Amino acid sequence: MWRGTPSPKTAVTGSRERNDFKNVARAFGSDDPFNSIFAYCWGRLGYDPYPDRFYHLAAIVVDTQRTDDARFGLVIFSAPKNGNGAYQPYWLYRDKDLSRTVVWTGSGDLMVGEYRDDGARDASFIHWDVQRKQFVATTSRPRTT
């Protein structure tokens, strides 16, 4: 059950509810941009998009049919250049414990962060890997081309 929007440190160190979407990743509507389960990004991210479709939507999703910790995924919707302008799903993570994970944007970057037990956050930049033809997360900002 939704219980408000605690700070990430409180949510991470608080009680763990096995059958519930973890509080740190449930801050939809929060005033804190660093505590959200989805992010809308306007940056290219190294992705070659369909004309005038430079936007990406990243969302943390949960498989409600499962109760294990690895029931989460992170999907990014983007419009490929060779498509008809329709957005396609690209999975960054599947079957992973993302209960302490949030996504956010800043200056055209799309980022993912995971909160540790002490409340600190490890952050990564999300960008398109041309060779692998998929989105990846790296600890350093990718070079623009």
Backbone hydrogen bonds, N-H to C=O, Kabsch-Sander energy under -0.5 kcal/mol:
donor,donor_aa,acceptor,acceptor_aa,energy
3,R,4,G,-0.6
11,A,7,S,-2.7
12,V,8,P,-2.6
13,T,9,K,-2.2
14,G,10,T,-1.3
17,E,15,S,-0.6
18,R,16,R,-0.8
20,D,17,E,-1.4
25,A,22,K,-1.2
26,R,23,N,-1.9
30,S,27,A,-2.9
35,N,32,D,-1.5
39,A,58,A,-2.5
41,C,39,A,-0.5
41,C,56,H,-3.1
47,Y,44,R,-2.2
50,Y,79,A,-2.1
53,R,50,Y,-2.1
56,H,41,C,-2.8
57,L,77,F,-1.8
58,A,39,A,-2.9
59,A,75,V,-2.6
60,I,37,I,-3.2
61,V,59,A,-0.5
61,V,73,G,-2.8
63,D,71,R,-2.8
64,T,62,V,-1.0
66,R,63,D,-1.6
71,R,68,D,-0.7
72,F,96,K,-1.3
73,G,61,V,-2.1
74,L,93,Y,-2.2
75,V,59,A,-2.4
76,I,90,Y,-2.9
77,F,57,L,-3.0
78,S,76,I,-0.5
78,S,88,Q,-2.0
81,K,48,D,-1.6
83,G,80,P,-1.6
88,Q,78,S,-3.6
90,Y,76,I,-2.2
92,L,74,L,-2.7
92,L,90,Y,-0.6
93,Y,74,L,-1.6
96,K,72,F,-1.9
98,L,96,K,-1.1
101,T,98,L,-1.9
102,V,113,G,-2.5
103,V,36,S,-1.8
104,W,111,M,-2.1
106,G,109,D,-1.7
109,D,106,G,-2.2
110,L,126,I,-0.6
111,M,104,W,-3.2
112,V,124,S,-2.2
113,G,102,V,-2.9
114,E,122,D,-2.4
115,Y,100,R,-3.1
116,R,120,A,-3.1
119,G,116,R,-2.0
122,D,114,E,-2.5
123,A,121,R,-0.5
124,S,112,V,-2.4
125,F,138,T,-3.4
126,I,110,L,-3.1
127,H,136,V,-2.3
128,W,45,L,-3.7
129,D,134,Q,-3.0
130,V,128,W,-0.8
133,K,129,D,-1.7
134,Q,129,D,-1.3
136,V,127,H,-2.8
138,T,125,F,-2.6
